[in-house]
Amino acid sequence: MIAALAAAALLTGCRLERPDPASQAAAILNKHPSDFPDQLASLDALALREMKFLRSDSAAGKDAAAGVAFPDRSVLAESLYRYSQRLRPALASLTADSSRIALLNAFLFDTLAIVPDTVGDDLAASIPTLILQRRRGACVGLTLMYLALGRSLDLPMVPVFLPGHVFVRYLSPRGSPRNIETLRGGIARSDSFYRETFALRKRPWYSLADARPEQALAALVFNLGNAHRAAGDLAAAKAEFGLAENAVPGFPEALGSLGACLLWEGEKAQAREKFLAALKGDSLSQPALINLAVLGK
């Protein structure tokens, strides 16, 4: 099923056309979330296909894919299965939540030797198959890998959204929740650290609430939208930003990016509405503030 999604195409005469990426992303996001690893593997295959397409179709895509050697297909489903089989016996012997988290951290950052990408969150660093190939991942991709392994191994983990960032929370059945910082090798961070560092008093949407694992998929769709916008495909970008906001209602970054697309298309009234909605959730949103200044308050 995953390979079929990655290779899906419609033949019209002699021209090979790729399916609409936003429609496919919507179908994946709207699947019943009973099997998160399957959803992620499907979205991974779609994002991988789109990166290949963008590389061949635009200068922006070539820049985004610079230095990326694309595999023939998504290998995520098989990798997740192998990893879960490898980790399950060791986890079964551990009773302390801290020990289980430490084992998972060591596997991702020591055994797999993945280096957290703290500089940016480009699409390649968000696609798990490419993270496994390049041994480098940003917060979105690392969070998705934690969540997929957690679901496969019955570990209670959820994503938490922050401005420009996402991390993982382990919901201990025996004690207090434990935050797992994806960009620092899985170290524990307190809620107060995040509130202070990200000035959350001025960003009411980012309440450090637990999101659902499948909502983290929307973060990858959001990054896919950024890649399409950079390549000039505003139709796909708009649809993907809309999908991200529908999956994570009120998501300021998706609202602001959707507004930027509308502004580019000359839809000033609709763009203003999106920017104001973004600022309602994040009063420090620089893109929304700058674009509203362009529109004139």
Secondary structure, DSSP 8 states (H G I E B T S, - for coil): -HHHHHH--EEETTEEE---HHHHHHHHHTS-TT-HHHHHHHHHHHHHHHHHHHHHH-HHHHHHTTT----SS--HHHHHHHHHHHHHHHHHT--SHHHHHHHHHHIIIIIS--EE--S---SGGG-HHHHHHHTEE-HHHHHHHHHHHHHHTT--EEEEEETTEEEEEE--SSS--EEEBGGGTTB---HHHHHHHTTGGG-TT-------TTHHHHHHHHHHHHHHHHTT-HHHHHHHHHHHHHHSTT-HHHHHHHHHHHHHTT-HHHHHHHHHHHHHH-TT-HHHHHHHHHH--
